[in-house]
Amino acid sequence: MYKIEEIEQTKHNKLSSSRVTAIINAPIEKVDIADWLLNLPDKEYQRCSTQHIAAGVTTTDDGQPMSINVETIGSALMIQHYVAVIHQPHYCRMLSISDAITPSGRTKVQVLWELRAVSIDGQTTEFSNTIHATATPEFMDYLEKNKMTISQASEARQAASSAHNLEETPLFASSIGRKALTGKYGS
């Protein structure tokens, strides 16, 4: 089985942590986040944020599902290679060693993306979208080369990631709800 060696996030390597919730107007029994995410059409991904450029689905060499997302976070072009570590109807844990292309060069960032659905009542579900970005050893070298501190990088990434998550989470929730109730993507 394909395995990414996850880097534990600490105060010394933390770039950002953002959790935003939104309401899915569908009962939990109809919500399947894994199905929604691992079949997400490119255009639907683009509709969920002005910063989303492209998305596709593939697998690791040994067949684990992957979501490939291209987006901007602040001034960085991010190419995310999310391996579906856990992919269940109400919880997905996606882990990526992502390429970050910035005005100062190219590096790698670990991104942990967690999508969760919890029942509110018989007709509504709470959706949470949690994103943790963690510096890789390559990113620490990048900081040194560019004479930046982890604090400076973290401040910039936290602001950009929080703004991005605030935009995409309600749009993801609407998309998940449409898919749950109609079986289709799109508005």
Buried (B, 14 or more C-beta within 10 A) or exposed (E): EEEBEEBEBEEEBBBBBBBBBBBBBBBBEBBBBBBBBBBBBBEBBBBBBEBBBEBEBEEBEEEBBBBBBBBBBBEBBBBBBBBBBEBEBBBBBBBBBBBBBBEBEEBBBBBBBBBBBBBEEEEBBBBBBBBBBBBBEEBBEBBEEBEEEBEEBBEBBBEBBBBBBEBBBBBBBBBBBBBBBEEEBEE
